[in-house]
């Protein structure tokens, strides 16, 4: 995330090859997120490592995230 942020600042200021570093940072963040989600899904479905309370907390976390994003969106307008 820091590499992506700093390379974006450099790109905005016209530094050479900062765009390449920005794309590399974005690819790293997106790749890390995809691998993390893959592990969560594998642990929960194929391996059965998520107990019922963990599944409920994951569902609650997603629900709260969606609610906070909706509230943020409504506060902008």
C-alpha positions as CSV (number, residue, x, y, z in Angstrom):
1,X,0.0,0.0,0.0
2,X,2.8,2.4,0.9
3,X,4.6,1.7,-2.4
4,X,1.4,2.3,-4.3
5,X,0.8,5.6,-2.4
6,X,4.3,6.9,-2.8
7,X,4.5,6.0,-6.5
8,X,1.1,7.7,-7.1
9,X,2.5,10.8,-5.6
10,X,5.6,10.6,-7.7
11,X,3.5,9.9,-10.8
12,X,1.4,13.0,-10.1
13,X,4.6,15.1,-10.0
14,X,5.8,13.7,-13.3
15,X,8.7,11.5,-12.2
16,X,9.9,9.0,-14.8
17,X,8.8,5.4,-14.4
18,X,6.5,6.2,-11.5
19,X,3.6,4.8,-13.5
20,X,5.3,1.5,-13.7
21,X,5.8,1.4,-10.0
22,X,2.2,2.4,-9.5
23,X,1.0,-0.5,-11.6
24,X,3.3,-2.8,-9.8
25,X,2.0,-1.6,-6.4
26,X,-1.6,-2.0,-7.6
27,X,-0.9,-5.6,-8.9
28,X,0.7,-6.5,-5.5
29,X,-2.3,-5.2,-3.5
30,X,-4.8,-6.9,-5.8
31,X,-2.8,-10.1,-5.8
32,X,-2.5,-10.1,-2.0
33,X,-6.3,-9.5,-1.6
34,X,-7.1,-12.3,-4.1
35,X,-4.8,-14.8,-2.3
36,X,-6.3,-13.8,1.1
37,X,-9.9,-14.3,-0.1
38,X,-8.9,-17.6,-1.7
39,X,-7.5,-18.8,1.6
40,X,-10.6,-17.7,3.5
41,X,-12.9,-19.5,1.1
42,X,-10.8,-22.6,1.1
43,X,-10.6,-22.7,4.9
44,X,-14.4,-22.3,5.2
45,X,-15.6,-24.6,2.4
46,X,-13.2,-27.3,1.6
47,X,-11.3,-27.7,4.9
48,X,-14.3,-26.9,7.1
49,X,-12.1,-24.9,9.6
50,X,-14.6,-22.1,10.2
51,X,-16.9,-22.9,13.1
52,X,-20.4,-21.5,13.3
53,X,-19.4,-18.5,15.4
54,X,-16.6,-17.6,13.0
55,X,-19.0,-17.8,10.0
56,X,-21.5,-15.6,11.9
57,X,-18.8,-13.0,12.7
58,X,-17.6,-13.0,9.0
59,X,-21.2,-12.4,7.9
60,X,-21.7,-9.7,10.5
61,X,-18.4,-8.0,9.4
62,X,-19.5,-7.9,5.8
63,X,-22.9,-6.6,6.7
64,X,-21.4,-3.9,8.8
65,X,-19.0,-2.9,6.1
66,X,-21.9,-2.6,3.6
67,X,-24.0,-0.5,6.0
68,X,-21.1,1.8,6.7
69,X,-20.4,2.3,3.0
70,X,-24.1,3.0,2.4
71,X,-24.0,5.6,5.3
72,X,-20.9,7.2,3.9
73,X,-22.5,7.4,0.4
74,X,-25.6,8.9,1.9
75,X,-23.6,11.5,3.9
76,X,-21.9,12.7,0.7
77,X,-25.3,13.6,-0.8
